[in-house]
């Protein structure tokens, strides 16, 4: 009982931000490098699916674009469970892979990158105003590379927010209406995140604090060869159990990040 109470208190301290209790929307995009990077993006998607499975979280595939040869071109997942966004916000950023590429006949070592975005899934209690005039909505046929999986009706939705250039799409539902609802769900989350980042930048400019590593910066490296190591560059936490991490053992990395953030927030509030 004492251990349970201590754990609840500890989680409350680490996950006390406004939206930590919400479900999460997680997007994965490969960097330059074609098939190699697309394969790495799919490996990351599997890692997060295994992490969610271990926690009995529900995962909804909002959008998934398979690669031409292997891997994925992009993926957007809805992950629902207690404190899902609070945990997964530790994963936002660029993830780096170093390995001998299975796609290189000369067995050379390659470095690949994939970007992970994490957004809180917003309920109706959070107002995000989106003018219909600021949206461009395109429809297209959903499906994979061909065959029976190709939908002959244009049910897939691509939604563009013209002022910001943010593009989201949804093609995994059977009807155009369902895909439109799914796309709007992701668009609201991304626009909210943009506004929060603006506020954070304004605050940091005022107090003179150095911004945290975020989108476009490498946050973690996964080295398969010549040795096996996963290292988070924000916290310096590392693990030599590469197989376990790729199977979803992310909690030590998440805990280290949240502890670091809580420590920084405490220092900022007392300064």
PyMOL commands that set and color helices and strands:
alter all, ss='L'
color gray80, all
select helices_A, chain A and resi 2-14+35-54+84-91+132-134+147-149+176-207+242-246+251-270
alter helices_A, ss='H'
color red, helices_A
select strands_A, chain A and resi 24-30+58-66+72-80+93-100+109-120+135-140+156-161+166-170+218-223+229-232+238-239
alter strands_A, ss='S'
color yellow, strands_A
deselect
rebuild
show_as cartoon
